[in-house]
């Protein structure tokens, strides 16, 4: 059985071929539809900002309340600030990926 001469020889070449195809598809989409408007980009940035800020502030408020209840200084505030920030960044990351998938369709 002879190998197909048009098939990529290894995994690296297959990944490169897929990457080139995705790039060509994105370019064709951009040529057909153009860029997103400035207003849409600003709205997306604002929404992403709130996705990060909201859990962070909730962590701070809950942490301050717990510190007040237990007299623990800033222990809970710092811990829940970090948890809220990480959670907000993860939520924003997933939203950006979702937007990218929607744009690719």
N, C-alpha and C positions, 0 to 999 in steps of 0.2 A: 504494500500500500504506500503510495507516494504522498508526501505532505502537500497540502494546498499552498501554492506559492503566494496567494493573496492573503493568507492567514498570518497573523503576527507570530513570530518565532518564539517569543517568550512572554512572561507575564508583564515585564516592563514595557515591552512594545504594545501589548494589549491595553495597558493603562494609559499610555501615551495616545494611542488611537482614540480611546474613549474621551480623553481630555480634549483632544483636538475636535472631536465631534460635538462635545458640549459647548466649546468655545464658538464653533461655527454656528450652532443653533442659537446661542445668546446673541451673536452678532446679527444674525438674520432677524431675530425678534426685535433687536434695537433698531435696525434699519426699517422694519415695518411699522413699529409703534413709537419710536423715539424715546426720549428720556422721560422719567417721572417729573412732574411739575415741582417747582420750588416749594409751593405750598404743601404738597403731599410729603416731600422729604422733611420739611420742618415739622409737620404733624407727626410723622413717624418718629423723629428724634424726641419730640415732646412726650409722646406716648411711652417710648422706651425709657425716658428719664423717670417718668412716674412709676414704671414697673420696677425700677431700682430703688427709688426714694421711699415708696410706700412701705415695703417690708422693713427697710432700714429704720424708718421712723417708728414703726410699730415695735420693733425690737428695742429701740431706745426707750420708748415710753413704758413698755412692759418691764424692762430692766430697771428703770428708775423707780417704778412702783415696788418691784421686788426688793431693791436695795433699801427703800424706805421701810418696808415691812420687816426685813431681817437685819437692818443696820450693818450691811456688808460693804459699805463704801461704794465703789464703782464696779464691783465684781460682776454682778448680773448685767449692768448697763453695758460694759465692755463686751461681755460674752454674747449677749443678745444683739448688740450692734453688729458684731462680726457675722453672726448667723443670719441676721436680716439682710446684710449687704451681700453675702454669698448667695442667699436665696434669691434676692432681687436680680443679681447678675445672671444666675442660671435661668430665671424666667425670661429675662430680656434676651439672652442667647437663644433660647428655644423660639422666641417670637421672631428674631431675625432669621433663623433658619426656616421658619414657616413662611415668612415673607419671600425669601429667596426661592423656595419651592413653588410658591404661587406665581412668582415672576417667570420661572422657567417653563411653566405650562402655557 
